Amino acid sequence: MRQFALHALVYLLGIASAAFVATEAHAAPGDAPASATTGARS
């Protein structure tokens, strides 16, 4: 059970980081704060 929780945490962390990178990649340099708040909301 403990190992399953660890794998689930790593899996969700990977999804979150991938989503963050995707939102940051499409943002212009001046739009970094706006994209950061959008990523946090969604």
Backbone as CSV, one residue per row, in Angstrom:
resi,resn,N_x,N_y,N_z,CA_x,CA_y,CA_z,C_x,C_y,C_z
1,MET,0.844,-1.207,0.000,0.000,0.000,0.000,0.875,1.252,0.000
2,ARG,1.949,1.195,0.765,2.830,2.360,0.840,3.490,2.624,-0.512
3,GLN,3.882,1.545,-1.185,4.527,1.707,-2.483,3.528,2.252,-3.506
4,PHE,2.277,1.823,-3.424,1.246,2.325,-4.329,1.061,3.824,-4.142
5,ALA,1.053,4.271,-2.886,0.894,5.703,-2.603,2.070,6.484,-3.169
6,LEU,3.270,5.924,-3.056,4.459,6.592,-3.577,4.379,6.708,-5.093
7,HIS,3.958,5.627,-5.753,3.830,5.657,-7.207,2.758,6.645,-7.651
8,ALA,1.650,6.690,-6.922,0.576,7.621,-7.260,1.051,9.058,-7.110
9,LEU,1.831,9.315,-6.068,2.343,10.665,-5.836,3.279,11.079,-6.965
10,VAL,4.177,10.189,-7.357,5.110,10.482,-8.447,4.344,10.696,-9.751
11,TYR,3.310,9.878,-9.977,2.496,9.985,-11.187,1.797,11.339,-11.261
12,LEU,1.174,11.749,-10.157,0.480,13.037,-10.130,1.469,14.188,-10.241
13,LEU,2.631,14.042,-9.626,3.654,15.076,-9.707,4.123,15.230,-11.153
14,GLY,4.256,14.130,-11.855,4.657,14.178,-13.259,3.610,14.876,-14.112
15,ILE,2.337,14.601,-13.861,1.262,15.256,-14.608,1.254,16.756,-14.317
16,ALA,1.411,17.117,-13.056,1.397,18.529,-12.674,2.566,19.275,-13.304
17,SER,3.743,18.663,-13.291,4.910,19.333,-13.865,4.766,19.442,-15.380
18,ALA,4.207,18.419,-16.014,4.011,18.462,-17.458,3.011,19.550,-17.834
19,ALA,1.941,19.682,-17.059,0.947,20.722,-17.322,1.555,22.108,-17.113
20,PHE,2.381,22.244,-16.085,3.022,23.530,-15.810,3.962,23.906,-16.950
21,VAL,4.754,22.948,-17.415,5.685,23.202,-18.516,4.909,23.562,-19.783
22,ALA,3.785,22.882,-20.014,2.986,23.154,-21.209,2.427,24.571,-21.177
23,THR,1.940,25.014,-20.019,1.370,26.363,-19.937,2.473,27.409,-20.043
24,GLU,3.633,27.148,-19.444,4.728,28.108,-19.496,5.311,28.195,-20.902
25,ALA,5.321,27.077,-21.636,5.924,27.055,-22.961,5.139,27.927,-23.937
26,HIS,3.824,28.012,-23.759,2.995,28.783,-24.683,2.873,30.247,-24.277
27,ALA,3.435,30.612,-23.141,3.304,31.982,-22.651,4.457,32.839,-23.154
28,ALA,4.148,34.097,-23.436,5.201,35.044,-23.799,5.981,35.411,-22.539
29,PRO,7.198,35.917,-22.689,8.008,36.252,-21.504,7.286,37.185,-20.529
30,GLY,6.513,38.131,-21.036,5.828,39.074,-20.160,4.581,38.490,-19.518
31,ASP,4.141,37.321,-19.991,2.897,36.735,-19.495,3.134,35.649,-18.448
32,ALA,4.334,35.572,-17.909,4.640,34.501,-16.955,3.723,34.523,-15.730
33,PRO,3.488,35.676,-15.066,2.602,35.662,-13.899,1.171,35.246,-14.252
34,ALA,0.693,35.680,-15.404,-0.675,35.347,-15.803,-0.802,33.841,-16.038
35,SER,0.180,33.252,-16.717,0.102,31.820,-16.984,0.259,31.024,-15.696
36,ALA,1.028,31.555,-14.751,1.213,30.849,-13.482,-0.099,30.806,-12.702
37,THR,-0.846,31.912,-12.697,-2.118,31.937,-11.977,-3.137,31.055,-12.688
38,THR,-3.101,31.029,-14.022,-4.026,30.183,-14.772,-3.753,28.715,-14.471
39,GLY,-2.468,28.351,-14.414,-2.123,26.969,-14.118,-2.539,26.573,-12.716
40,ALA,-2.453,27.506,-11.772,-2.815,27.205,-10.391,-4.322,27.038,-10.246
41,ARG,-5.093,27.793,-11.047,-6.554,27.715,-10.958,-7.079,26.427,-11.572
42,SER,-6.522,26.009,-12.705,-7.075,24.868,-13.415,-6.592,23.524,-12.913
